Amino acid sequence: ISGVRDIHADHAASHIGKAQGIVTCLRATPYHCTRRKVFLPMDICMLHGVSQEDFIRGKQEKNVRDVIYDIASQAHIHLEHVR
């Protein structure tokens, strides 16, 4: 789009886009849960013993927060690659 032809810029933009996608998914989670939909990685949910129903019911237990933290950490890792 911007006409930049640099492999490093492309690589950085890729990581920024991934981080933004993860954050957008997390921010939209409460909205989707009101519609009984969960778009979070189930492997991370299962790792913490959290079900889709836990999100839909709006539970705030530590294991639910840990799922969110782990997913947000993935966004942070992508941003660290950009630096």
N, C-alpha and C positions, 0 to 999 in steps of 0.2 A: 504494500500500500504506500509506504513512504519512499520507496525506491532505494532503500539501503541494501547494499549487497555485501554484507559482512557476516561471515560464519559465526563470529562471536556475538554479534547483535542478534542474529537469528536464534542462537542457542539461548541467550538471555531472555528474549521475547517468549520463547517456548516455555521456559520455567515460570516466567511471570504469568503467562496464560494459564498454566496448570494451577498455580497458587490461587489465582483469581477464581478459577472454576471451583476449586475446593471450598473457598470461602463463600462463594455464592450459594453453593449447595448447603453449607452449614447455616447460613443466614436464612435460607428458605425453608429449613426443616420445620419450624413451628407452623408455618403456613400450610405446608404439605400434610403435616400430622393432623390438622383440623379436617382434612379431606381423606384421612385414613390412608395416607401414602407415606412411605419412608424410602428415601433414596440414598441411604448410607450403606457403606460396605458391610455386608453381613459377617464377613470373617472377623472384622474388628469388633463388631457387636457381640459375636459369639465368644470371642476371646475374653470379654468382660462379663459374660453371662447376661447380656441384655437382649431382649426380644424387640421386634417391631412394635408390639403392643405396648411395651414400656414407653416408647416414644409417643405413641398415639395417645396414651393416657396422661402424658405430660409429667411422668415421674421425674423427680429431681435427685434421686439417690446418687451416691458417689460413683457407682459403676456406670451410670448413664453419663455423668459428667466426664468420666475417664474416657469413654468412647469419643465424646466431642473433643476432648483434649488431644487424644491420639490422632484424630483426623486433622485437627488444626495444626498439629505438629508437622504433619506431612506438607502442609502449605508453607510452613516456616522453613522447612528443609529446602523446598524449591526456591524460596527467596534467598536463602543462604548461597545457593549455587550461582545466583546472579552477581553476588558481591565479589 
